Amino acid sequence: MSCPVRIPALAILSLLPLGQAAGAAPVQSSPTAKGDVIIVHPLTLSSIADMDFATLGVTTGGTATIDPVSGTMTVSGGLLHLNGTPLPARYVGAAVKKSVVNIKVPNKPLLIKRVGGTETLSVSNFTLDGQDKRALAQQTSFTFAVGAQIAVPANAVAGIYVGDIDITVQYP
């Protein structure tokens, strides 16, 4: 199978030899690049990404589960993944060198509430992308991801549901 390659005409012209090299004035680029950083100090924890189940369609009810390792989401029952990119929650922390941290995720279901309403959905089965006890050796910062499962009944009211996940990290 061949794939045609197109080169813009401007790029081709720039490859043609010019009669006399002309002095060129420096040109400043107008687009700017943006950057960001999260600074963490020892014995801190920061959220770097919220858990997101994306947009789900519901027919007969079911569950959606986000894997914290791969970031993929599986749906079961009458749920459909309609749009968006599912994401596990992601965190960064810092500790002193040669320490062990213990990460605790909720062990009971929590309820998230519909924005502008009183309806709730249950989020449970929280999982980590590795061991809950992590030895840091020479490393003083660490990252981890948290996945979970959401249960959506057939009669769920359409809308955006939000809530808080309590993650605890025990430092030495």
VEXRO-781476 format. One record per residue (C-alpha): x, y, z; residue in three letters. Coordinates in steps of 0.02 Angstrom, whole numbers, always signed. Each point is the difference from the previous one (the first is absolute). Example, Ala and Ser with C-alpha at 12.3 -4.5 7.8 and 13.67 -1.06 7.14 Angstrom:
2
<site><east>+615</east><north>-225</north><up>+390</up><type>ala</type></site>
<site><east>+69</east><north>+172</north><up>-33</up><type>ser</type></site>
This chain:
172
<site><east>+0</east><north>+0</north><up>+0</up><type>met</type></site>
<site><east>+70</east><north>+170</north><up>-45</up><type>ser</type></site>
<site><east>-39</east><north>+164</north><up>+82</up><type>cys</type></site>
<site><east>+20</east><north>+158</north><up>-104</up><type>pro</type></site>
<site><east>+104</east><north>+136</north><up>+80</up><type>val</type></site>
<site><east>-43</east><north>+180</north><up>-37</up><type>arg</type></site>
<site><east>+126</east><north>+137</north><up>+21</up><type>ile</type></site>
<site><east>-69</east><north>+177</north><up>+5</up><type>pro</type></site>
<site><east>+57</east><north>+109</north><up>-146</up><type>ala</type></site>
<site><east>+82</east><north>+121</north><up>+122</up><type>leu</type></site>
<site><east>+111</east><north>-139</north><up>+65</up><type>ala</type></site>
<site><east>+50</east><north>-49</north><up>-178</up><type>ile</type></site>
<site><east>+45</east><north>+179</north><up>-43</up><type>leu</type></site>
<site><east>+111</east><north>+12</north><up>+152</up><type>ser</type></site>
<site><east>+102</east><north>-145</north><up>-69</up><type>leu</type></site>
<site><east>+37</east><north>+87</north><up>-167</up><type>leu</type></site>
<site><east>+171</east><north>+84</north><up>-14</up><type>pro</type></site>
<site><east>+0</east><north>+188</north><up>+8</up><type>leu</type></site>
<site><east>+113</east><north>+106</north><up>-112</up><type>gly</type></site>
<site><east>+76</east><north>+109</north><up>+136</up><type>gln</type></site>
<site><east>-18</east><north>-21</north><up>+186</up><type>ala</type></site>
<site><east>-88</east><north>+151</north><up>+68</up><type>ala</type></site>
<site><east>+22</east><north>+62</north><up>+178</up><type>gly</type></site>
<site><east>-150</east><north>-56</north><up>+99</up><type>ala</type></site>
<site><east>-66</east><north>+95</north><up>+148</up><type>ala</type></site>
<site><east>-38</east><north>-105</north><up>+155</up><type>pro</type></site>
<site><east>-183</east><north>-45</north><up>+15</up><type>val</type></site>
<site><east>-81</east><north>-17</north><up>+169</up><type>gln</type></site>
<site><east>-131</east><north>-135</north><up>+16</up><type>ser</type></site>
<site><east>-170</east><north>+59</north><up>+55</up><type>ser</type></site>
<site><east>-71</east><north>-160</north><up>+76</up><type>pro</type></site>
<site><east>+49</east><north>-26</north><up>+180</up><type>thr</type></site>
<site><east>+15</east><north>-163</north><up>+93</up><type>ala</type></site>
<site><east>-79</east><north>-24</north><up>+170</up><type>lys</type></site>
<site><east>+60</east><north>-108</north><up>+142</up><type>gly</type></site>
<site><east>-53</east><north>-45</north><up>+174</up><type>asp</type></site>
<site><east>+74</east><north>-84</north><up>+152</up><type>val</type></site>
<site><east>-60</east><north>-71</north><up>+164</up><type>ile</type></site>
<site><east>+120</east><north>+26</north><up>+144</up><type>ile</type></site>
<site><east>-18</east><north>-119</north><up>+147</up><type>val</type></site>
<site><east>+88</east><north>+4</north><up>+166</up><type>his</type></site>
<site><east>+33</east><north>-151</north><up>+110</up><type>pro</type></site>
<site><east>-154</east><north>-69</north><up>+88</up><type>leu</type></site>
<site><east>-122</east><north>+72</north><up>-127</up><type>thr</type></site>
<site><east>-125</east><north>-70</north><up>-124</up><type>leu</type></site>
<site><east>-75</east><north>+89</north><up>-151</up><type>ser</type></site>
<site><east>-134</east><north>-52</north><up>-123</up><type>ser</type></site>
<site><east>+59</east><north>+16</north><up>-180</up><type>ile</type></site>
<site><east>-154</east><north>-74</north><up>-90</up><type>ala</type></site>
<site><east>-179</east><north>-32</north><up>+52</up><type>asp</type></site>
<site><east>-86</east><north>-166</north><up>-31</up><type>met</type></site>
<site><east>-112</east><north>+13</north><up>-153</up><type>asp</type></site>
<site><east>-123</east><north>-131</north><up>-61</up><type>phe</type></site>
<site><east>-29</east><north>+105</north><up>-158</up><type>ala</type></site>
<site><east>-174</east><north>+0</north><up>-77</up><type>thr</type></site>
<site><east>-104</east><north>-155</north><up>+28</up><type>leu</type></site>
<site><east>-165</east><north>-49</north><up>-79</up><type>gly</type></site>
<site><east>-118</east><north>-108</north><up>+101</up><type>val</type></site>
<site><east>-135</east><north>-120</north><up>-60</up><type>thr</type></site>
<site><east>-27</east><north>-136</north><up>+130</up><type>thr</type></site>
<site><east>+130</east><north>+53</north><up>+128</up><type>gly</type></site>
<site><east>+172</east><north>-70</north><up>+30</up><type>gly</type></site>
<site><east>+176</east><north>+41</north><up>+56</up><type>thr</type></site>
<site><east>+154</east><north>+86</north><up>-68</up><type>ala</type></site>
<site><east>+173</east><north>-40</north><up>+69</up><type>thr</type></site>
<site><east>+160</east><north>+100</north><up>-24</up><type>ile</type></site>
<site><east>+163</east><north>-98</north><up>+10</up><type>asp</type></site>
<site><east>+132</east><north>+106</north><up>+90</up><type>pro</type></site>
<site><east>+145</east><north>-83</north><up>-90</up><type>val</type></site>
<site><east>-56</east><north>+12</north><up>-181</up><type>ser</type></site>
<site><east>-125</east><north>+142</north><up>+19</up><type>gly</type></site>
<site><east>-127</east><north>-99</north><up>-102</up><type>thr</type></site>
<site><east>-182</east><north>-12</north><up>+45</up><type>met</type></site>
<site><east>-111</east><north>-152</north><up>-20</up><type>thr</type></site>
<site><east>-190</east><north>+9</north><up>+3</up><type>val</type></site>
<site><east>-126</east><north>-135</north><up>+39</up><type>ser</type></site>
<site><east>-187</east><north>-23</north><up>-1</up><type>gly</type></site>
<site><east>-95</east><north>+137</north><up>-89</up><type>gly</type></site>
<site><east>+136</east><north>+133</north><up>+6</up><type>leu</type></site>
<site><east>+85</east><north>+71</north><up>-155</up><type>leu</type></site>
<site><east>+156</east><north>+107</north><up>-8</up><type>his</type></site>
<site><east>-62</east><north>+140</north><up>-111</up><type>leu</type></site>
<site><east>+133</east><north>+134</north><up>+3</up><type>asn</type></site>
<site><east>+153</east><north>+67</north><up>+91</up><type>gly</type></site>
<site><east>+157</east><north>-76</north><up>+70</up><type>thr</type></site>
<site><east>-18</east><north>-96</north><up>+163</up><type>pro</type></site>
<site><east>+138</east><north>+37</north><up>+125</up><type>leu</type></site>
<site><east>+53</east><north>-73</north><up>+166</up><type>pro</type></site>
<site><east>+36</east><north>+126</north><up>+139</up><type>ala</type></site>
<site><east>+187</east><north>+41</north><up>+6</up><type>arg</type></site>
<site><east>+103</east><north>+63</north><up>+146</up><type>tyr</type></site>
<site><east>+178</east><north>+54</north><up>+38</up><type>val</type></site>
<site><east>+78</east><north>-2</north><up>+171</up><type>gly</type></site>
<site><east>+167</east><north>+30</north><up>+83</up><type>ala</type></site>
<site><east>+83</east><north>-77</north><up>+150</up><type>ala</type></site>
<site><east>+171</east><north>-12</north><up>+79</up><type>val</type></site>
<site><east>+129</east><north>-114</north><up>-80</up><type>lys</type></site>
<site><east>+4</east><north>-184</north><up>+44</up><type>lys</type></site>
<site><east>-177</east><north>-5</north><up>+69</up><type>ser</type></site>
<site><east>-156</east><north>-102</north><up>-25</up><type>val</type></site>
<site><east>-168</east><north>+82</north><up>-34</up><type>val</type></site>
<site><east>-169</east><north>-84</north><up>+24</up><type>asn</type></site>
<site><east>-137</east><north>+54</north><up>-122</up><type>ile</type></site>
<site><east>-180</east><north>-27</north><up>+54</up><type>lys</type></site>
<site><east>-149</east><north>+9</north><up>-119</up><type>val</type></site>
<site><east>-181</east><north>-9</north><up>+57</up><type>pro</type></site>
<site><east>-55</east><north>-176</north><up>+49</up><type>asn</type></site>
<site><east>-186</east><north>+45</north><up>+0</up><type>lys</type></site>
<site><east>-107</east><north>+66</north><up>-142</up><type>pro</type></site>
<site><east>-21</east><north>+187</north><up>-10</up><type>leu</type></site>
<site><east>-141</east><north>+99</north><up>-76</up><type>leu</type></site>
<site><east>+23</east><north>+134</north><up>-131</up><type>ile</type></site>
<site><east>-139</east><north>+127</north><up>-27</up><type>lys</type></site>
<site><east>-80</east><north>+70</north><up>-158</up><type>arg</type></site>
<site><east>+42</east><north>+183</north><up>-28</up><type>val</type></site>
<site><east>-160</east><north>+99</north><up>+29</up><type>gly</type></site>
<site><east>-93</east><north>-146</north><up>+75</up><type>gly</type></site>
<site><east>-8</east><north>-123</north><up>+143</up><type>thr</type></site>
<site><east>+25</east><north>-163</north><up>-97</up><type>glu</type></site>
<site><east>+153</east><north>-105</north><up>+40</up><type>thr</type></site>
<site><east>+103</east><north>-139</north><up>-78</up><type>leu</type></site>
<site><east>+112</east><north>-123</north><up>+92</up><type>ser</type></site>
<site><east>+187</east><north>-12</north><up>-32</up><type>val</type></site>
<site><east>+91</east><north>-149</north><up>+75</up><type>ser</type></site>
<site><east>+136</east><north>-131</north><up>-23</up><type>asn</type></site>
<site><east>+142</east><north>+125</north><up>+7</up><type>phe</type></site>
<site><east>+166</east><north>-69</north><up>-62</up><type>thr</type></site>
<site><east>+180</east><north>+61</north><up>-10</up><type>leu</type></site>
<site><east>+124</east><north>-17</north><up>-143</up><type>asp</type></site>
<site><east>+115</east><north>-102</north><up>+111</up><type>gly</type></site>
<site><east>+35</east><north>-42</north><up>+180</up><type>gln</type></site>
<site><east>-76</east><north>+104</north><up>+139</up><type>asp</type></site>
<site><east>+168</east><north>+1</north><up>+92</up><type>lys</type></site>
<site><east>+137</east><north>+79</north><up>-103</up><type>arg</type></site>
<site><east>+184</east><north>+4</north><up>+44</up><type>ala</type></site>
<site><east>+79</east><north>+159</north><up>-64</up><type>leu</type></site>
<site><east>+185</east><north>-45</north><up>+17</up><type>ala</type></site>
<site><east>+96</east><north>+149</north><up>-73</up><type>gln</type></site>
<site><east>-154</east><north>+73</north><up>-80</up><type>gln</type></site>
<site><east>-90</east><north>+135</north><up>+98</up><type>thr</type></site>
<site><east>-151</east><north>+25</north><up>-114</up><type>ser</type></site>
<site><east>-125</east><north>-129</north><up>-59</up><type>phe</type></site>
<site><east>-154</east><north>-7</north><up>-109</up><type>thr</type></site>
<site><east>-148</east><north>-116</north><up>+0</up><type>phe</type></site>
<site><east>-169</east><north>-23</north><up>-83</up><type>ala</type></site>
<site><east>-168</east><north>-53</north><up>+71</up><type>val</type></site>
<site><east>-137</east><north>-90</north><up>-96</up><type>gly</type></site>
<site><east>-177</east><north>-44</north><up>+52</up><type>ala</type></site>
<site><east>-168</east><north>-65</north><up>-56</up><type>gln</type></site>
<site><east>-161</east><north>+101</north><up>-18</up><type>ile</type></site>
<site><east>-172</east><north>-80</north><up>+5</up><type>ala</type></site>
<site><east>-133</east><north>+85</north><up>-107</up><type>val</type></site>
<site><east>-181</east><north>-58</north><up>+17</up><type>pro</type></site>
<site><east>-117</east><north>-3</north><up>-150</up><type>ala</type></site>
<site><east>-102</east><north>+144</north><up>+73</up><type>asn</type></site>
<site><east>+149</east><north>+115</north><up>+31</up><type>ala</type></site>
<site><east>-38</east><north>+183</north><up>-31</up><type>val</type></site>
<site><east>+107</east><north>+74</north><up>-138</up><type>ala</type></site>
<site><east>+129</east><north>+127</north><up>+55</up><type>gly</type></site>
<site><east>+174</east><north>+25</north><up>+68</up><type>ile</type></site>
<site><east>+39</east><north>-89</north><up>+164</up><type>tyr</type></site>
<site><east>+143</east><north>+58</north><up>+111</up><type>val</type></site>
<site><east>+74</east><north>-48</north><up>+167</up><type>gly</type></site>
<site><east>+159</east><north>-12</north><up>+100</up><type>asp</type></site>
<site><east>+114</east><north>-149</north><up>+22</up><type>ile</type></site>
<site><east>+95</east><north>-3</north><up>+163</up><type>asp</type></site>
<site><east>+176</east><north>-67</north><up>-27</up><type>ile</type></site>
<site><east>+117</east><north>-13</north><up>+149</up><type>thr</type></site>
<site><east>+187</east><north>-21</north><up>-3</up><type>val</type></site>
<site><east>+87</east><north>-48</north><up>+162</up><type>gln</type></site>
<site><east>+177</east><north>+61</north><up>+8</up><type>tyr</type></site>
<site><east>+133</east><north>-68</north><up>+118</up><type>pro</type></site>
